[in-house]
């Protein structure tokens, strides 16, 4: 039996697509690109939904394009668009959309099925527009690290907080206070 780390190490997507590290994105743009704090990520468990992003450096918008793209997570300027799914398809199903693949990045929801330390195994819970390019589709298994998590679905807020002890609640309160001071 292979471990989640071995599965993560051998996971490969077509066309140089890879999962985006949310921690690194936050470090590059801390005022606008927000991710859940570690205290929240430590409490993510099976059956919960987390948001991930897949992107490829192989594709970009042409430099002569007049269009500016804004990130759906932070509204910062980007070199190319990122497609976003607001909710998991199993919670809010949407009609099938016929959108052409363009090599853009894509934010999507994953239902967590297993956790081992900071590694997760889950199932993609959105019909992905760029499937033809990266090969990942709804229902596929995906392995990821907690650093890849961009968001935890709002429907889990109460459940996450209820599982915290006093130290976790203090850490969460400090994070919330810091976010309020920045806003």
N, C-alpha and C positions, 0 to 999 in steps of 0.2 A: 504494500500500500504506500502510495506517495504522499508526502506531507504537503501542506498548503504552500510552504516555501518552495518546494521542488516544482509544484504546479505553476506557481507565479513565475519562477525562473524560466520555465519552458513555454509559458504563454506567449503567443505571437499573433500580431494582427497584420494584415496586408498593408502595402503601400506606406510603410514606416509609421503607421498609426501607433500610438501608445497612450496609456492612461496618463492624464495630467496630474502632477503632484500639486495638490491644493495648498500645502504648506509653503512650497516654493513660490506659488503664485501670490499668496498672501504676503510673503516676505518682499516680493517685488513691488507690490502695490497695497500696503497695509491699510491705507485710509479708505480704499474703495472695494477691495476684494476680500470679503469676510468669509471665514470658514468657522465651523463649530470649534469651541475650545476643546482641549484635551479631555476635560472632565466630562463633556458630553460624549465624545468618541469612545471613552472607556466604558460607557454604559450601552453602547449599541449592541443589540443581540439579534438572534434569528427571529424572523418574521417582520423585522422593521425595514423601512425603505431608506436608502441613502442615495444621494446624487453623486455621480461621477462624470468626468469629461474625458472624451477620447479625441485626439487631434493628431495631425501629421505635419511635420515641417516640410514635407514634400510639396504641399500645395499652398498657394498664397494668392492674394488678390494682385492683379497687375499694378505696377507702380503708377501707371498713367491713369488709373481709374480715379474719377472725381469723387466717388462714393467713399465716405468714411464709415467704418463699422464700429459699433459700440458693443461692448461685452454685456451679455444678458445678466451677468452676476454683479458687475460693479459699474456699468455704464462708461468705463474707461475706453479710450480709443484703441482699436485693434487693427492688425494688419489684414485680417479676414474675419468674416462673420462666424459666429458660433450659434448653432441651432440649439433650441432649448425646449425641453418637455417640462411643463409646469407641474405635472402630477404623474404618478405611476398609472399605467393604462388599466391595471386591475382595480384601481380606485375610481378613476374617471376615464372611462373609455371614450376615445375619439374616433370619428370616421377615418377610414384609410385615406391618406393624402398622397397625391401623385406629384411629388416634388423631385426635380432632377438632381442627381448627385453632382456636387461641385467641388468636393475635396475640403469642405468646411469641417470645423470641429463640431462636436455635438455633446451637449449635456443630457444625461439620461438617468433614469431611476433603476435601482437594483434592489431586489428583495433579498435580504441577508438570509442565508440558509445554514451557515456554519461560521463559527469564530474560533480562532486559536491564537491567543495573544493579540498581536496587532494585525493579524492576517484574517481575511474573510473569503468565503466562497458564497456567491449569490447568483441569482438569475436576473437577466435583463428584463425589465418590465415596461418597455416602450417599444413600439415599432420604430426602428431607427431609419432615418432618411438616407444616411451615407453607407448603409449596409453593403452595397455593391463595391465600395472602395475599401472598407476596413474588414468586412466579413463577419461582423458581430450583428446578431439579430435578436428579436424578442424571444425570450425563453432560453437563450444560450447561457451556459454557465460561465462565470467570470471570477477570477481570483484577483484580489486587490488588497492593498495595505491601507491602514487607517489614514495615512498621509494623502491618499487619493480622494478621501471624502470631502466633498464640497458643501454638503448640507445633509441634514437628517430631516425627513419629512415632518411637517408641522403636526401631523396626526399623532406623533409619538411623544410630544412634549411632556404631557402629564405622566406617562409611563416612565420616561427617562428620569424625571425629577423624583418620582416616587421610589425609584431604586437607589437613590443617593443617600449616603450617610451624612453626618454633620460636617465632616471635613470637606466632602464633595460639595455640599450646599454652600459652604463658605467660599470655596474656590469659584463656584458658579456665580455667586453674588459679587465677588471681586471682578470677575470678567464682565458682568453686566454693568457694573459701575464704571469700569474703564471704557466700555463702548459708549455709554451715555456721556462721559466727559469728552470723548472724541467727536461726538455728534453735535 
